[in-house]
Amino acid sequence: MTPRQPGLVGRSRPVEAGGDPAQIDVAVDFVASNPALILLVAFLLAFVFFAYLFVRRTLTGLRDGFDEGYRGK
């Protein structure tokens, strides 16, 4: 019988005494044990992506406006 390690949600098979768990197991355990942190990271990523698109659209419109004003339209 293998001892239960704190912070682990569950495993499909036990880890051998001399071996480390696979990296995917570590990632799945982290996501399952920290859902609030994952939501925060996803929100921050979405905010940065939105800010990039917003600034890009603003600067593109500003450039187009200057070009139209320079041409005298």
C-alpha distance (Angstrom), angle and dihedral (degrees) to the residues before:
residue distance angle dihedral
M1 . . .
T2 3.79 . .
P3 3.80 119.6 .
R4 3.81 116.9 -112.3
Q5 3.80 113.1 -110.5
P6 3.82 117.1 -141.8
G7 3.79 116.9 -110.9
L8 3.79 96.5 24.8
V9 3.78 116.8 121.9
G10 3.76 99.4 -160.8
R11 3.75 143.8 -50.4
S12 3.75 131.9 -145.1
R13 3.80 90.5 -140.3
P14 3.79 133.8 11.8
V15 3.78 122.1 -100.4
E16 3.77 116.3 -115.3
A17 3.79 116.7 -112.2
G18 3.80 94.5 -111.8
G19 3.80 99.4 37.0
D20 3.76 133.4 80.6
P21 3.80 121.4 -130.2
A22 3.77 117.4 -100.4
Q23 3.79 116.0 -93.6
I24 3.80 92.2 -114.5
D25 3.80 89.9 58.0
V26 3.78 90.2 53.0
A27 3.81 91.7 49.6
V28 3.81 93.4 47.6
D29 3.79 91.4 48.3
F30 3.81 91.0 49.5
V31 3.81 93.4 50.0
A32 3.80 92.7 45.6
S33 3.79 93.6 48.9
N34 3.85 96.8 43.1
P35 3.81 109.8 39.9
A36 3.82 93.9 149.0
L37 3.79 91.8 55.9
I38 3.79 91.3 49.2
L39 3.82 90.9 50.7
L40 3.80 90.2 49.5
V41 3.81 92.1 51.0
A42 3.82 90.9 47.3
F43 3.82 90.7 50.0
L44 3.80 92.3 49.5
L45 3.80 91.4 48.0
A46 3.81 91.2 50.3
F47 3.82 90.8 47.9
V48 3.81 92.7 51.4
F49 3.81 90.9 47.8
F50 3.82 91.3 48.9
A51 3.82 91.8 47.2
Y52 3.81 91.2 50.8
L53 3.81 92.1 50.8
F54 3.81 92.0 45.1
V55 3.81 94.1 50.8
R56 3.81 91.3 44.2
R57 3.81 91.7 52.2
T58 3.80 91.9 46.1
L59 3.80 93.9 50.7
T60 3.81 92.6 44.7
G61 3.81 90.7 52.0
L62 3.78 90.6 46.9
R63 3.80 91.2 52.1
D64 3.81 91.4 48.2
G65 3.80 90.3 50.0
F66 3.78 92.2 51.4
D67 3.81 90.6 47.9
E68 3.81 92.2 51.0
G69 3.79 91.7 46.7
Y70 3.79 92.0 49.4
R71 3.81 91.5 51.0
G72 3.81 90.0 51.1
K73 3.78 100.3 -118.5
